[in-house]
Amino acid sequence: MALNADNVRVGLNGNVYVAPKGSTAPADLTSAWDPAWVDLGYLNDDGVEMEYGTDVEDIMAWQSLSPVRRVLTSVELTLAFTAIELRASVVTLYFPDSTITEVTADTVFKLDIPSAPGSAEMAFGFEWVDGDITNRVVIPRGEVTDRESVNFQRGEPVGLGMTVSAYASSSPELATWLSNDPSWAPA
């Protein structure tokens, strides 16, 4: 197959969404996200990092110096991003089971961060575009499993860095990736 520069993609712009677990995600690329899906707003200029990994266990035999079999032992899919728009939906995602209450009408709010938060499984969506090419990844069941420290400094936005881990659900997929990229068409 010949090289084709038209198949090189760049994540020019995009959004990360969160919704209650079990929410209906768009089944195509033209439908709007259901109101249950909340856009997390601006992310820092690192964008979103998606990582997929597998672990295998080598089965060794006394009669062989190399493995006689490899067994898949785990699969992991994560999305990592730093939200810089400190919306209530972002802050409460970073601090699970936290609550925001109004102290003074429309001017002062309080965030109560629990000492022992429970599990906070949600559905996550990630959409990005490159010209006319649109991609959507939906994780029907996941959770923020890692949080970066928050830095407060002059000249830099306050960012809440999070890593979302996909969990197995009732379907066999960890996630679904939709794309209208013509380079995906089977040859």
C-alpha positions in Angstrom: 0.0 0.0 0.0 1.3 3.4 -0.9 1.8 6.2 1.6 -1.1 8.7 1.6 -0.7 12.0 3.5 -4.5 12.5 3.3 -4.8 9.8 5.9 -2.9 11.7 8.5 -5.2 13.0 11.3 -4.8 15.7 13.8 -7.1 16.3 16.9 -7.8 19.9 16.0 -10.7 20.4 18.4 -12.9 18.3 20.6 -14.9 17.8 23.8 -15.2 15.4 26.7 -18.6 14.5 28.0 -19.8 12.8 31.2 -23.2 11.3 31.9 -24.8 9.0 34.4 -24.0 5.4 33.7 -26.7 3.9 31.5 -27.2 7.1 29.5 -27.9 6.7 25.8 -25.0 7.9 23.7 -25.3 9.0 20.1 -25.4 6.0 17.7 -24.0 8.0 14.8 -21.9 11.1 14.2 -24.7 13.5 13.3 -27.0 13.1 16.3 -26.5 15.6 19.1 -25.4 14.4 22.5 -28.4 13.8 24.7 -28.9 16.4 27.5 -27.8 13.8 30.0 -24.3 14.2 28.6 -22.5 17.2 30.1 -19.7 18.9 28.2 -16.7 19.4 30.6 -15.7 22.6 28.8 -12.2 23.8 28.0 -9.3 21.4 28.3 -5.6 22.4 28.4 -3.7 22.5 25.2 -2.4 18.9 25.8 -5.9 17.8 24.6 -6.9 14.2 25.4 -4.7 11.2 25.7 -6.2 7.8 25.0 -4.3 4.7 26.0 -5.0 1.1 25.3 -2.9 -1.7 26.7 -2.9 -5.4 27.3 -1.0 -7.7 29.6 -0.1 -11.3 28.9 1.3 -14.1 31.0 3.9 -16.3 29.4 3.3 -20.1 30.0 6.7 -21.7 30.2 7.5 -25.4 29.8 10.4 -27.3 31.3 11.4 -28.5 27.9 11.5 -25.0 26.3 13.5 -21.8 26.8 10.8 -19.7 25.2 7.1 -19.5 26.1 4.9 -22.3 24.7 1.8 -20.1 25.0 0.8 -16.6 26.0 -2.5 -15.9 27.8 -4.2 -12.5 27.8 -4.6 -11.5 31.5 -5.9 -7.9 31.3 -7.1 -5.1 29.0 -7.0 -1.5 29.9 -8.4 1.6 28.1 -8.0 5.1 29.6 -8.6 8.7 28.7 -6.5 11.4 30.3 -7.2 15.1 30.2 -6.9 18.3 32.2 -10.0 20.4 32.5 -9.3 24.1 32.9 -12.9 25.3 32.9 -13.9 24.9 36.6 -17.6 24.2 36.1 -19.5 22.4 38.9 -19.6 19.3 36.7 -15.8 19.3 36.5 -15.1 20.0 40.1 -17.6 17.3 41.4 -16.1 14.8 38.9 -12.6 15.5 40.3 -13.9 15.3 43.9 -16.3 12.3 43.8 -19.4 12.4 46.1 -18.7 16.1 46.8 -21.5 18.6 46.9 -21.7 22.3 46.0 -24.1 24.4 47.9 -25.0 28.1 47.7 -23.9 30.1 50.8 -24.9 33.5 49.6 -27.4 33.9 46.8 -25.6 33.6 43.4 -22.3 34.9 44.8 -20.7 32.5 47.2 -20.7 28.7 46.9 -19.2 26.0 49.1 -17.6 22.7 48.0 -17.8 19.9 50.6 -15.2 17.2 49.9 -16.0 13.9 51.6 -13.4 12.1 53.6 -14.5 8.7 52.3 -16.0 9.0 48.8 -17.7 6.0 47.2 -17.4 4.6 43.7 -18.4 7.2 41.1 -19.0 5.2 37.9 -20.2 7.3 35.0 -20.4 7.1 31.2 -17.8 9.1 29.3 -17.7 10.5 25.7 -14.9 12.0 23.7 -15.4 13.7 20.4 -12.8 15.3 18.2 -12.7 16.7 14.7 -10.2 17.3 11.9 -11.8 19.2 9.1 -14.7 17.1 7.9 -13.6 14.0 9.9 -15.4 13.4 13.1 -14.6 10.8 15.7 -16.5 9.8 18.8 -15.4 7.4 21.6 -18.0 6.3 24.1 -17.1 4.5 27.3 -20.5 3.3 28.8 -19.0 2.4 32.2 -15.9 4.1 33.6 -14.6 6.1 36.5 -11.9 8.7 37.3 -9.2 6.5 38.8 -6.3 9.0 38.8 -6.1 12.7 39.6 -3.1 15.0 39.1 -2.2 17.6 41.8 -3.8 21.0 41.3 -1.3 23.9 40.8 -2.2 27.5 41.5 0.3 29.8 39.9 0.6 33.0 37.9 0.4 32.7 34.2 -1.1 29.2 34.1 -4.7 28.1 34.3 -5.9 26.1 37.3 -6.4 22.6 35.9 -8.0 19.4 37.2 -6.1 16.6 35.6 -7.9 13.3 35.5 -7.6 9.8 34.1 -10.7 7.8 33.3 -10.5 4.0 33.3 -13.0 2.1 31.2 -14.7 -0.9 32.9 -16.3 -3.9 31.3 -20.1 -3.6 31.1 -22.9 -6.0 30.1 -21.7 -5.7 26.4 -18.5 -7.2 25.3 -16.9 -3.8 24.4 -15.0 -1.5 26.8 -15.8 1.3 24.4 -17.1 2.2 21.0 -15.3 4.4 18.5 -17.3 5.9 15.6 -15.6 7.7 12.7 -16.5 9.0 9.3 -12.8 8.7 8.3 -12.8 7.4 4.7 -9.4 5.8 5.3 -11.2 3.3 7.6 -13.1 1.8 4.7 -12.2 -1.8 4.1 -9.9 -2.3 1.1 
